[in-house]
Amino acid sequence: MGIQIEQQLGSLEINALLGKGGMGEIYRARDMKLKRDVAIKMLPDEFSREAYRVSRFCTLSSAARASILSGGWESRHKAHTIA
């Protein structure tokens, strides 16, 4: 995936790998504009060329965001595909 701890992605600074699974890796990052921590899920490069996997990734990301927001948590969720 090519993500490194302390790497900058726009206004985000990657701080730690939180976990990984079949659909990618999840990182904790600091949004420097909003001055708060966020979670970023990264889709593996090899999956970014498969329409089904990209669609599923977006669906799962949207579901996770809805779950967090409906639980009363203030959150910002960004998904990036590194190709």
Secondary structure as GFF3:
##gff-version 3
##sequence-region A 1 83
A	DSSP	beta_strand	8	9	.	.	.	ID=ss1
A	DSSP	beta_strand	12	21	.	.	.	ID=ss2
A	DSSP	beta_strand	24	31	.	.	.	ID=ss3
A	DSSP	beta_strand	36	43	.	.	.	ID=ss4
A	DSSP	three_ten_helix	45	47	.	.	.	ID=ss5
A	DSSP	alpha_helix	51	70	.	.	.	ID=ss6
A	DSSP	beta_strand	77	81	.	.	.	ID=ss7
###
